[in-house]
């Protein structure tokens, strides 16, 4: 694929975009004072200006959206506000007083609580220890009062609809539940400001509603909420004002109600609205896929005790098949089983009609199956290695001759995929851990695409990335399918499944609960299958496949 065309110069802000006004939550009482401010803040890293004179203010009792593409500076601004980074220029103010945090703990002590996109807790500690870490209740002997801590943890989590043993190690819980524990910890401290970075990326719809209820409660108590999300529906539902960043610059701050979605996306991408529509950089339009009906992967009777029960499916060349289901339904386990990363009690996987007799990760990769895991931080990137090293990691055996790896071949492959996927980095030698979440996801995609796979398993590929990067990844998935690649798409975003998949197989309780194809691929049909409380038909033969065309 040819390198992308040069991005046009950013348009001037729309003339009808209004300047900031008082948020809806506080209009009746007049404009609320700024509780947290950044004034002309700049932050530089080697070869990159992450923030360039950015000013930002957060008012008491408001929910303020912070948006922008990956690499726009959102994460850097949050880290400056919370003491992870010190600004190179500019100043911060909390309740009108100038502040300078040397470390995150000082920000928390001052009343700034943060929920990060990646769960930032201690996996081996219990749920209760994570929630009360650093502020454990003590008895009269000065020892930790575990009984009180467990009791208060249970009471706190009950308010979030989470029923879990407070003594249970955190790592034994699902990612969605871990996110709710992180949320409970953040709001349990005496905070003036709560910063939420993609808080719903791992949550089920029921948990999302609980989160929104908590946000409304925080606003009612005069607590300011800074909300970072790429999901437009969420922003327009709960946010009063919005600040747009692009390439480290402040682009706009104002009432969210004064902007329609296309205007907001246009500001984020730096392109006029006509171009946004033409290039399909939003989720509002969907194109069909012209697909071939060549069977590539067939899985039969995949079973593993307590996780998968007789899962059977087929994946065809040139199609995107969605794998839906609620949290805990077996979606990620199915993908890991297909890629050899999860051992099976029974079942088989065939590629091109050939059975993989010993299903291991190495055998799956050799056969042309590549998996992009859900948790890129724990199972994907190697943060201490460079972008180049992360991309070529899986291709090393192919690039070596007599044990010597050709640097020229590495550079050629890296250059191709950095251009094709529009990976934003200072250079291929920049550490991948320094990149934004969306660019890290693109690096992982590049790693597996350079192996030229036949089957690509994508587990939440757009989780936690902004609307611009999300549109680019979705467009890339469509391009790969049109080129004949078989794609399995796992997503907790119903809209993403409906718009991106030709067929959808729905799992429930580790078993196939239904399949949607053709005209059945609609939100109402998918919700109907998801909401069905009857036992999944584990002993039912897989339904006949319809031509997605």
KEVEXVEX-317257 format. One record per residue (C-alpha): residue number from 0; x negated, y negated, z negated. Coordinates in steps of 0.001 Angstrom, whole numbers, padded with zeros to 6 digits, m for minus. Last residue first. Layout:
ZAKE   i      c1      c2      c3
ZAKE NUM       X       Y       Z
...
! end
This chain:
ZAKE   i      c1      c2      c3
ZAKE 548  022465  010483 m000627
ZAKE 547  022153  012111 m004005
ZAKE 546  022850  015508 m002413
ZAKE 545  024698  017424 m005084
ZAKE 544  023101  020022 m007329
ZAKE 543  025086  023010 m008480
ZAKE 542  025566  023040 m012212
ZAKE 541  023101  024884 m014424
ZAKE 540  024489  028104 m015844
ZAKE 539  026275  027689 m019147
ZAKE 538  024871  029303 m022251
ZAKE 537  023731  026060 m023877
ZAKE 536  027001  024271 m023248
ZAKE 535  026381  021397 m025705
ZAKE 534  028672  021597 m028697
ZAKE 533  031605  019159 m028614
ZAKE 532  030954  015613 m029797
ZAKE 531  031362  014000 m026375
ZAKE 530  030097  010437 m026737
ZAKE 529  027091  010917 m024453
ZAKE 528  029216  012595 m021788
ZAKE 527  031790  009789 m021823
ZAKE 526  029075  007159 m021953
ZAKE 525  027568  008577 m018768
ZAKE 524  030927  008634 m016995
ZAKE 523  031681  005034 m017999
ZAKE 522  028220  003810 m017025
ZAKE 521  028436  005298 m013565
ZAKE 520  026624  008105 m011775
ZAKE 519  029759  010116 m011007
ZAKE 518  029896  008705 m007465
ZAKE 517  026885  010826 m006491
ZAKE 516  025615  012959 m009338
ZAKE 515  026158  013313 m013070
ZAKE 514  025053  016351 m015046
ZAKE 513  026260  017669 m018372
ZAKE 512  025393  018758 m021887
ZAKE 511  022020  020372 m021159
ZAKE 510  020562  021507 m024466
ZAKE 509  018248  020047 m027124
ZAKE 508  021117  018782 m029285
ZAKE 507  022581  016830 m026393
ZAKE 506  020952  016388 m023013
ZAKE 505  022346  014551 m019994
ZAKE 504  021039  015187 m016473
ZAKE 503  021355  012067 m014336
ZAKE 502  021177  011974 m010558
ZAKE 501  020012  009307 m008106
ZAKE 500  018436  007291 m010935
ZAKE 499  017374  003631 m011172
ZAKE 498  020583  001657 m011527
ZAKE 497  022435  004026 m013842
ZAKE 496  019337  004970 m015839
ZAKE 495  018227  001362 m016290
ZAKE 494  021716  000304 m017323
ZAKE 493  021842  003054 m019932
ZAKE 492  018555  001941 m021525
ZAKE 491  017371  004904 m023615
ZAKE 490  015258  005931 m020649
ZAKE 489  013721  009093 m019256
ZAKE 488  012973  009045 m015524
ZAKE 487  011864  012218 m013736
ZAKE 486  010263  011294 m010417
ZAKE 485  009607  013494 m007370
ZAKE 484  007199  011713 m005013
ZAKE 483  008225  011512 m001355
ZAKE 482  007061  008014 m000344
ZAKE 481  010588  006740 m000987
ZAKE 480  010258  008054 m004538
ZAKE 479  006988  006163 m005032
ZAKE 478  008537  002943 m003725
ZAKE 477  011519  003267 m006100
ZAKE 476  009178  003817 m009054
ZAKE 475  007139  000774 m007974
ZAKE 474  010267 m001380 m007933
ZAKE 473  011118 m000206 m011444
ZAKE 472  007587 m000992 m012621
ZAKE 471  007683 m004462 m011017
ZAKE 470  011116 m005205 m012456
ZAKE 469  009936 m004188 m015926
ZAKE 468  006820 m006355 m015585
ZAKE 467  009021 m009374 m014852
ZAKE 466  011702 m008545 m017427
ZAKE 465  009275 m008032 m020291
ZAKE 464  007830 m004783 m021576
ZAKE 463  008815 m002933 m024756
ZAKE 462  009973  000287 m023150
ZAKE 461  009709  000100 m019373
ZAKE 460  008246  003578 m018796
ZAKE 459  010520  005250 m021406
ZAKE 458  009174  008752 m020670
ZAKE 457  008126  008903 m017015
ZAKE 456  007446  012362 m015587
ZAKE 455  005811  012110 m012152
ZAKE 454  005933  015172 m009922
ZAKE 453  003810  015712 m006798
ZAKE 452  000801  013924 m008258
ZAKE 451 m001753  011837 m006312
ZAKE 450 m004374  011920 m009100
ZAKE 449 m004740  008121 m008758
ZAKE 448 m001086  007891 m009728
ZAKE 447 m001822  009300 m013169
ZAKE 446 m004329  006707 m014339
ZAKE 445 m002517  003904 m012477
ZAKE 444  000630  004564 m014474
ZAKE 443 m001396  004396 m017683
ZAKE 442 m002924  001085 m016609
ZAKE 441  000568 m000201 m015783
ZAKE 440  001726  000610 m019315
ZAKE 439 m001243 m001285 m020749
ZAKE 438 m000246 m004208 m018545
ZAKE 437  003255 m004160 m019996
ZAKE 436  001989 m003983 m023570
ZAKE 435 m000319 m006987 m023161
ZAKE 434 m004036 m006359 m022710
ZAKE 433 m006699 m006463 m025446
ZAKE 432 m006472 m002721 m026113
ZAKE 431 m007440 m002143 m022474
ZAKE 430 m010926 m003465 m023157
ZAKE 429 m012010 m005772 m020337
ZAKE 428 m014388 m004079 m017883
ZAKE 427 m011914 m004085 m014988
ZAKE 426 m011941 m007900 m015245
ZAKE 425 m010032 m010686 m017041
ZAKE 424 m006963 m008472 m016889
ZAKE 423 m003530 m008666 m015284
ZAKE 422 m002568 m005406 m013587
ZAKE 421 m000636 m006201 m010424
ZAKE 420  000299 m002535 m009863
ZAKE 419 m001090 m002414 m006325
ZAKE 418 m003974 m004765 m007043
ZAKE 417 m005177 m002981 m010176
ZAKE 416 m004531  000293 m008371
ZAKE 415 m006778 m000372 m005389
ZAKE 414 m009567 m002027 m007408
ZAKE 413 m009649  000868 m009872
ZAKE 412 m009920  003431 m007075
ZAKE 411 m012786  001571 m005353
ZAKE 410 m014613  000900 m008630
ZAKE 409 m014469  004548 m009637
ZAKE 408 m015700  005699 m006229
ZAKE 407 m018649  003304 m006455
ZAKE 406 m019404  004480 m010000
ZAKE 405 m019822  008044 m008719
ZAKE 404 m019729  010480 m011608
ZAKE 403 m022634  012902 m011866
ZAKE 402 m021928  016436 m013094
ZAKE 401 m023009  018053 m009848
ZAKE 400 m020495  015827 m008059
ZAKE 399 m018046  013805 m010061
ZAKE 398 m014996  011827 m008915
ZAKE 397 m012569  014737 m008938
ZAKE 396 m013544  015810 m012465
ZAKE 395 m013257  012164 m013653
ZAKE 394 m009701  011670 m012363
ZAKE 393 m007984  011817 m015766
ZAKE 392 m010120  009026 m017234
ZAKE 391 m010264  006912 m014061
ZAKE 390 m007662  004357 m015223
ZAKE 389 m008790  004234 m018858
ZAKE 388 m012462  003764 m017938
ZAKE 387 m011655  000914 m015563
ZAKE 386 m009403 m000873 m018059
ZAKE 385 m012181 m000605 m020618
ZAKE 384 m012339  001768 m023559
ZAKE 383 m011618  000868 m027194
ZAKE 382 m007862  000993 m026698
ZAKE 381 m007739  004573 m025362
ZAKE 380 m004301  004425 m023798
ZAKE 379 m001745  007197 m023815
ZAKE 378 m000656  009288 m026781
ZAKE 377 m000730  006971 m029815
ZAKE 376 m000415  003539 m028197
ZAKE 375  001477  004682 m025078
ZAKE 374  004225  006257 m027186
ZAKE 373  006737  007469 m024610
ZAKE 372  004274  009536 m022589
ZAKE 371  003518  009081 m018849
ZAKE 370  003352  012689 m017708
ZAKE 369  001748  014025 m014511
ZAKE 368  002641  017265 m012725
ZAKE 367  000624  018124 m009580
ZAKE 366 m000286  021765 m010077
ZAKE 365 m003717  020871 m011460
ZAKE 364 m002010  018549 m013958
ZAKE 363  000366  021316 m015066
ZAKE 362 m002489  023800 m015467
ZAKE 361 m004479  021325 m017584
ZAKE 360 m001466  020548 m019775
ZAKE 359 m000796  024243 m020296
ZAKE 358  001881  026494 m018814
ZAKE 357  000235  029864 m018234
ZAKE 356  002254  031618 m015537
ZAKE 355  003051  028438 m013639
ZAKE 354  005512  029940 m011192
ZAKE 353  005086  029060 m007518
ZAKE 352  008218  027955 m005619
ZAKE 351  006899  024481 m004929
ZAKE 350  006170  024056 m008627
ZAKE 349  007907  026548 m010902
ZAKE 348  008422  026208 m014653
ZAKE 347  009436  029099 m016895
ZAKE 346  011440  029813 m020004
ZAKE 345  010739  031211 m023462
ZAKE 344  009258  030308 m026851
ZAKE 343  007711  027193 m025362
ZAKE 342  004609  025161 m026231
ZAKE 341  004809  021398 m025795
ZAKE 340  002139  019531 m023791
ZAKE 339  002535  021772 m020737
ZAKE 338  003893  018972 m018560
ZAKE 337  007391  020439 m018267
ZAKE 336  007469  021068 m022025
ZAKE 335  006391  017485 m022730
ZAKE 334  009186  016148 m020518
ZAKE 333  011731  018410 m022211
ZAKE 332  010516  017392 m025681
ZAKE 331  010825  013722 m024709
ZAKE 330  014489  014189 m023766
ZAKE 329  015429  016597 m026554
ZAKE 328  018621  014993 m027868
ZAKE 327  016853  013421 m030850
ZAKE 326  017724  009861 m029828
ZAKE 325  020755  009951 m027564
ZAKE 324  020770  011506 m024145
ZAKE 323  019698  010828 m020592
ZAKE 322  017217  012347 m018140
ZAKE 321  017361  010462 m014871
ZAKE 320  016327  012025 m011595
ZAKE 319  014548  009765 m009145
ZAKE 318  014462  011401 m005743
ZAKE 317  011936  011751 m002924
ZAKE 316  010981  015346 m003559
ZAKE 315  013540  017216 m005628
ZAKE 314  013784  018046 m009315
ZAKE 313  015659  021030 m010661
ZAKE 312  016948  021618 m014175
ZAKE 311  017339  024276 m016847
ZAKE 310  017235  023792 m020620
ZAKE 309  017914  027037 m022507
ZAKE 308  017833  025508 m025994
ZAKE 307  015108  022987 m026828
ZAKE 306  014039  021613 m030230
ZAKE 305  014999  023841 m033175
ZAKE 304  013033  026827 m031796
ZAKE 303  011698  026182 m028321
ZAKE 302  013561  027051 m025149
ZAKE 301  013198  026228 m021458
ZAKE 300  015643  028481 m019624
ZAKE 299  014645  027619 m016057
ZAKE 298  012641  024671 m014780
ZAKE 297  012376  024068 m011036
ZAKE 296  010028  021469 m009575
ZAKE 295  009492  020487 m005948
ZAKE 294  012688  021308 m004104
ZAKE 293  012794  019504 m000739
ZAKE 292  016028  017580 m000333
ZAKE 291  014662  014363  001148
ZAKE 290  015736  011041 m000245
ZAKE 289  016837  007672  001132
ZAKE 288  017295  005703 m002068
ZAKE 287  020024  003173 m002736
ZAKE 286  019292 m000424 m003736
ZAKE 285  020514 m002032 m006960
ZAKE 284  021251 m005672 m007772
ZAKE 283  021485 m007428 m011153
ZAKE 282  018385 m005910 m012716
ZAKE 281  016135 m008754 m011683
ZAKE 280  013046 m009040 m009474
ZAKE 279  014912 m007947 m006363
ZAKE 278  012544 m009770 m004020
ZAKE 277  015301 m011774 m002315
ZAKE 276  017099 m012644 m005553
ZAKE 275  013939 m013921 m007227
ZAKE 274  012997 m015753 m004051
ZAKE 273  016315 m017600 m003950
ZAKE 272  015961 m018423 m007648
ZAKE 271  012616 m020186 m007265
ZAKE 270  009524 m018480 m008590
ZAKE 269  007477 m019071 m011724
ZAKE 268  008336 m015654 m013120
ZAKE 267  009626 m016752 m016528
ZAKE 266  011282 m019908 m015211
ZAKE 265  013044 m017976 m012441
ZAKE 264  014178 m015334 m014940
ZAKE 263  015800 m018049 m017074
ZAKE 262  017461 m019720 m014103
ZAKE 261  018774 m016342 m012903
ZAKE 260  020189 m015582 m016324
ZAKE 259  022150 m018799 m016683
ZAKE 258  020629 m021549 m018782
ZAKE 257  022448 m024076 m021013
ZAKE 256  023630 m021341 m023392
ZAKE 255  019994 m020605 m024236
ZAKE 254  019638 m024044 m025788
ZAKE 253  016232 m025490 m025036
ZAKE 252  012483 m024942 m024809
ZAKE 251  010652 m024776 m021499
ZAKE 250  007359 m024006 m019782
ZAKE 249  004766 m023755 m022579
ZAKE 248  001571 m022464 m021015
ZAKE 247 m000369 m019244 m021606
ZAKE 246  000345 m017808 m018171
ZAKE 245  004067 m018465 m018579
ZAKE 244  005910 m019141 m021819
ZAKE 243  009652 m019767 m022147
ZAKE 242  011225 m020867 m025442
ZAKE 241  014876 m020048 m026061
ZAKE 240  017585 m021377 m028377
ZAKE 239  020621 m019902 m030080
ZAKE 238  019972 m016175 m029711
ZAKE 237  022379 m013329 m030541
ZAKE 236  024338 m012276 m027458
ZAKE 235  022417 m014043 m024731
ZAKE 234  019154 m012528 m025900
ZAKE 233  020583 m009037 m026344
ZAKE 232  022124 m008926 m022876
ZAKE 231  018883 m010207 m021370
ZAKE 230  016741 m007349 m022640
ZAKE 229  013076 m008391 m022380
ZAKE 228  012912 m009079 m026112
ZAKE 227  011137 m011347 m028593
ZAKE 226  013273 m012763 m031411
ZAKE 225  012009 m015410 m033840
ZAKE 224  014460 m015372 m036756
ZAKE 223  014765 m018275 m039215
ZAKE 222  016275 m017554 m042635
ZAKE 221  019102 m019862 m043716
ZAKE 220  020985 m017155 m045638
ZAKE 219  023657 m016987 m042942
ZAKE 218  020894 m016547 m040385
ZAKE 217  019571 m013519 m042253
ZAKE 216  023055 m011997 m042428
ZAKE 215  023547 m012499 m038690
ZAKE 214  020197 m010803 m038096
ZAKE 213  021222 m007873 m040297
ZAKE 212  024433 m007428 m038300
ZAKE 211  022395 m007506 m035091
ZAKE 210  020123 m004770 m036460
ZAKE 209  023100 m002621 m037424
ZAKE 208  024491 m002988 m033901
ZAKE 207  021107 m001902 m032515
ZAKE 206  021145  001134 m034818
ZAKE 205  024479  002267 m033372
ZAKE 204  023179  001725 m029822
ZAKE 203  020089  003869 m030538
ZAKE 202  016832  002125 m031344
ZAKE 201  013352  002522 m029865
ZAKE 200  013011 m000761 m027935
ZAKE 199  015441 m002544 m030262
ZAKE 198  012850 m004561 m032236
ZAKE 197  010987 m005926 m029175
ZAKE 196  008842 m008220 m031387
ZAKE 195  010942 m009432 m034326
ZAKE 194  009544 m012344 m036363
ZAKE 193  011300 m013014 m039674
ZAKE 192  010794 m016459 m041207
ZAKE 191  011586 m017708 m044712
ZAKE 190  010889 m014288 m046192
ZAKE 189  011267 m012965 m049747
ZAKE 188  010428 m009385 m048833
ZAKE 187  013091 m006791 m048045
ZAKE 186  013630 m008116 m044504
ZAKE 185  010296 m006842 m043184
ZAKE 184  010342 m003517 m045036
ZAKE 183  013832 m002684 m043763
ZAKE 182  012793 m003526 m040204
ZAKE 181  009750 m001266 m040437
ZAKE 180  011991  001522 m041773
ZAKE 179  014380  000921 m038836
ZAKE 178  011437  001236 m036446
ZAKE 177  010426  004523 m038088
ZAKE 176  013990  005758 m037516
ZAKE 175  013731  004965 m033803
ZAKE 174  010292  006567 m033543
ZAKE 173  011574  009834 m034995
ZAKE 172  010591  010806 m038517
ZAKE 171  007834  013238 m039563
ZAKE 170  005231  010471 m039290
ZAKE 169  006832  008571 m042193
ZAKE 168  006147  011258 m044764
ZAKE 167  009374  012072 m046710
ZAKE 166  009564  010766 m050273
ZAKE 165  012324  008275 m049390
ZAKE 164  014500  011210 m048198
ZAKE 163  016446  009851 m045232
ZAKE 162  019898  008450 m044529
ZAKE 161  019562  005300 m042452
ZAKE 160  022687  003167 m041975
ZAKE 159  020716 m000041 m042416
ZAKE 158  022299 m000905 m045758
ZAKE 157  021657  002652 m046867
ZAKE 156  017974  001976 m046170
ZAKE 155  017826 m000585 m048988
ZAKE 154  019637  001600 m051513
ZAKE 153  017418  004588 m050703
ZAKE 152  014283  002459 m050973
ZAKE 151  015481  001018 m054298
ZAKE 150  015927  004510 m055740
ZAKE 149  012598  005766 m054432
ZAKE 148  010762  002744 m055866
ZAKE 147  012576  003031 m059186
ZAKE 146  011655  006692 m059561
ZAKE 145  008120  006042 m058341
ZAKE 144  007359  003418 m060988
ZAKE 143  003728  002796 m060031
ZAKE 142  001580  002504 m063149
ZAKE 141  001082 m000650 m065229
ZAKE 140  002049  001111 m068475
ZAKE 139  005363 m000795 m068673
ZAKE 138  006337  000549 m065252
ZAKE 137  005266 m000921 m061935
ZAKE 136  007176 m001672 m058723
ZAKE 135  004952 m001390 m055601
ZAKE 134  004123 m004691 m053907
ZAKE 133  001201 m003809 m051625
ZAKE 132  003130 m001137 m049735
ZAKE 131  006775 m001247 m050862
ZAKE 130  008382 m000179 m047566
ZAKE 129  005516  002105 m046578
ZAKE 128  005360  003747 m050018
ZAKE 127  009100  004451 m049847
ZAKE 126  008928  006105 m046413
ZAKE 125  006048  008278 m047542
ZAKE 124  002478  007752 m046407
ZAKE 123  000871  009715 m043586
ZAKE 122  002188  007448 m040818
ZAKE 121  001063  004104 m042329
ZAKE 120  003097  001328 m040698
ZAKE 119  002798 m000873 m037600
ZAKE 118  005536  000539 m035385
ZAKE 117  004618 m000791 m031930
ZAKE 116  006766 m003793 m030992
ZAKE 115  005878 m005468 m034284
ZAKE 114  008243 m006420 m037077
ZAKE 113  006854 m009512 m038802
ZAKE 112  007506 m011318 m042086
ZAKE 111  006481 m014930 m042682
ZAKE 110  007157 m016023 m046291
ZAKE 109  003859 m017457 m047490
ZAKE 108  002823 m014084 m048932
ZAKE 107  003431 m012560 m045512
ZAKE 106  001232 m015173 m043867
ZAKE 105 m001511 m014541 m046452
ZAKE 104 m001290 m010801 m045785
ZAKE 103 m001770 m011470 m042066
ZAKE 102 m005290 m012864 m042543
ZAKE 101 m007119 m016210 m042728
ZAKE 100 m003900 m018223 m042516
ZAKE  99 m004252 m021956 m041900
ZAKE  98 m001293 m024099 m042954
ZAKE  97 m000177 m027718 m042578
ZAKE  96  002925 m028456 m044647
ZAKE  95  006259 m029379 m043049
ZAKE  94  008056 m026199 m044093
ZAKE  93  005223 m024199 m042499
ZAKE  92  002941 m026090 m040130
ZAKE  91  000374 m024754 m037670
ZAKE  90 m002372 m026746 m035970
ZAKE  89 m004058 m027302 m032642
ZAKE  88 m007282 m025887 m031213
ZAKE  87 m009143 m022580 m031419
ZAKE  86 m006170 m021018 m033200
ZAKE  85 m007007 m018368 m035835
ZAKE  84 m005769 m014911 m034901
ZAKE  83 m004012 m012247 m037004
ZAKE  82 m002640 m014972 m039272
ZAKE  81  001072 m014585 m038522
ZAKE  80  001667 m017624 m036301
ZAKE  79 m001512 m016941 m034319
ZAKE  78 m000511 m013309 m033847
ZAKE  77  002942 m014362 m032658
ZAKE  76  001400 m016815 m030190
ZAKE  75 m000918 m014088 m028876
ZAKE  74  001980 m011684 m028431
ZAKE  73  003972 m014226 m026429
ZAKE  72  001050 m015464 m024294
ZAKE  71  002394 m015023 m020759
ZAKE  70  000333 m011854 m020255
ZAKE  69  003457 m009754 m019946
ZAKE  68  006130 m012001 m018508
ZAKE  67  007847 m014594 m020661
ZAKE  66  010341 m014892 m023484
ZAKE  65  010593 m016137 m027078
ZAKE  64  014228 m016207 m028237
ZAKE  63  015129 m018263 m031325
ZAKE  62  017669 m017061 m033868
ZAKE  61  018482 m020035 m036068
ZAKE  60  018971 m020499 m039818
ZAKE  59  015901 m022654 m040419
ZAKE  58  014405 m024019 m037229
ZAKE  57  011475 m022638 m035242
ZAKE  56  009161 m025015 m033412
ZAKE  55  006697 m024453 m030576
ZAKE  54  003842 m026341 m028987
ZAKE  53  001393 m024586 m026665
ZAKE  52 m001838 m026386 m025712
ZAKE  51 m003187 m023552 m023579
ZAKE  50 m002612 m020092 m025020
ZAKE  49 m004263 m016890 m023729
ZAKE  48 m007090 m018627 m021874
ZAKE  47 m009009 m015612 m020556
ZAKE  46 m012638 m014974 m019529
ZAKE  45 m013771 m014139 m023062
ZAKE  44 m010790 m014957 m025308
ZAKE  43 m009197 m018341 m025808
ZAKE  42 m006438 m019655 m028068
ZAKE  41 m004811 m023086 m027849
ZAKE  40 m002158 m024591 m030105
ZAKE  39 m000733 m028015 m029263
ZAKE  38  001427 m028012 m032423
ZAKE  37  002809 m024717 m033696
ZAKE  36  005726 m025110 m036070
ZAKE  35  007602 m023076 m038680
ZAKE  34  010541 m024261 m040835
ZAKE  33  011661 m026984 m038469
ZAKE  32  014541 m028893 m040046
ZAKE  31  018140 m028033 m039156
ZAKE  30  020017 m030345 m036809
ZAKE  29  023343 m031365 m038251
ZAKE  28  025524 m029404 m040678
ZAKE  27  028067 m028554 m038022
ZAKE  26  025354 m027800 m035485
ZAKE  25  023648 m025189 m037681
ZAKE  24  024507 m021800 m036187
ZAKE  23  024989 m023204 m032714
ZAKE  22  021396 m024328 m032498
ZAKE  21  020759 m028093 m032383
ZAKE  20  019677 m029365 m029004
ZAKE  19  016580 m028716 m026935
ZAKE  18  016339 m030494 m023580
ZAKE  17  018813 m029735 m020877
ZAKE  16  018230 m027840 m017652
ZAKE  15  020206 m029598 m014912
ZAKE  14  017135 m030701 m013015
ZAKE  13  015798 m027186 m012751
ZAKE  12  012205 m026914 m013875
ZAKE  11  009675 m027567 m011085
ZAKE  10  008817 m024477 m009137
ZAKE   9  005753 m022383 m009932
ZAKE   8  003285 m022112 m007018
ZAKE   7  003896 m019108 m004826
ZAKE   6  002456 m015717 m005856
ZAKE   5 m000046 m014436 m003330
ZAKE   4  001117 m011399 m001428
ZAKE   3  000749 m008016 m003037
ZAKE   2 m002165 m005831 m001954
ZAKE   1 m001307 m003451  000879
ZAKE   0  000000  000000  000000
! end
